[in-house]
């Protein structure tokens, strides 16, 4: 008779474990985080005609600001004689070529 109690106890304990697992509801997955608001960067488009007035003038911060505004460029890059430059095209960039005396000799977009 003593052998029946451990078996009965194991059966009851097993049934309680199975019932406990079956009764629990699955945990819902957390809701995905909302995507961060996309920044809207201004779109610049260089227009070289607006910067041609600078040819022949000494490059100053004021002239650089004026050619940027009049050309619609977002970036102004100064290119000195013999200077190595990257060749990637950027439609919002104005290139100012200057001579040894820092006078603008040529303007171009890219």
Secondary structure as UniProt FT lines:
FT   HELIX           2..23
FT   HELIX           48..54
FT   TURN            55..56
FT   HELIX           61..71
FT   STRAND          75..79
FT   TURN            81..82
FT   TURN            91..92
FT   STRAND          93..98
FT   TURN            100..101
FT   STRAND          103..109
//
